[in-house]
Amino acid sequence: MLLARFLGAVIDQGDFTLINSRGRAYNFGNGAAPRVAIRLHDRATERRLLINPRLAAGEAYMDGTLTIEEGTLFDLIDLIGRNIEIFERHWFSDFSASLSRTFRYLQQYNPVGKAQKNVAHHYDLSDDLYDLFLDSDRQYSCAYFDGSHDDLDRAQMDKKRHIAAKLLLNEPGLKVLDIGSGWGGMGLYLAQETGADVTGVTLSTQQHKVSEKRAADLGLSDRVRFKLQDYRDETTAYDRIVSVGMFEHVGAVHYLEYFEKARDLLKDDGVFLLHSIGRMEPPGVTNPWLRKYIFPGGYTPALSETLAAIEKAGLWVTDIEILRLHYADTLRHWYDRFMAQREKALELYDERFCRMWEFYLIGCEISFRRMGQMVFQIQIAKRQDAVPLTRDYIRDWEQGVSVGASKAAE
């Protein structure tokens, strides 16, 4: 069996059993825990797993043609993660990745119009879905865990505070542009906490509707507004720009365009904070299953290609911070919350969708634990003296906000 020969060459760690469609079992690995056994239910699935395992594994789980006999889905994907380096070095995997790299820029081509369709694929799902697993503010990006607790809502609040500190919003009324404003949580936080005048832009009709309502309900519509608009169509100059979890949807072919637009929108003494998923490896390609089912047009940037585009745009990088396992912990919270509400998700969609979402959340968690994914925050400016020369101001601002919040709660 060709698939068994392939797996024998790439699985070194773990205790893995494959039962093929004819009932024959094959064992792989070094016997270390956890033990995982899967069953394939037809020969077509075996062929697809051999030809394109990155795409076929998720599809087979969604369709029920791959079932887990021992262990859990987390155990299975974790086992893949433990062996990913060997898998990536295998000649067949390398050939498949090389073929994907050939079409890399076509896959990431996101002009105005197509970008909105790609966003709608994921962010215009049922509004009720996201309430099942996100925090109360619907922060759909990496939280910030400081090591003192394991509370998702608190960690998401800490993320917003950490970003606000880096934006240097030290006087009320500063004009802030939020590129990829989501459900409005970041923009509303900045307005409430610092008195900033915020404009958010999003391509999601659902997110735009919710964020506009949230601003109105809070009585903030006079200084927080949200536009259903591509950031490339914005023309106003801003004191500050923030972008959280949107850069992953830009595509490498558009990086220079992105930073040149940010440069043009940023005032001379302005500050731009970019928060994005990244990879610790050189530029690569998007997993085909994730690209097809979750984030069409999406791509996780390498720092090297991001910084190269910033340099070409003539901007200063004034600070970089790497968040390593923060997103893995965030995704674990999301998965646990989703599974606790799975019956409600089943009412919204169907079993195949729920399996897809499970595979998505676990797969992403493992990618941060074992496959070189991380989050970077890059502070950017036009002038080298736009921010203080040491990082003390970040800690001081965060501590000041924390003290103020504690006094307000007393």
Helices and strands as residue ranges (DSSP letters): H 2-10, E 15-19, E 25-29, E 35-40, H 43-51, H 53-63, E 66-70, H 73-82, H 84-89, H 91-102, H 104-107, H 114-123, H 127-131, H 152-167, E 175-179, H 185-194, E 197-202, H 205-217, E 224-228, G 231-233, E 238-244, G 247-249, G 252-254, H 255-265, E 266-279, H 288-293, H 303-312, E 316-323, H 326-340, H 342-348, H 351-370, E 373-381, H 392-409
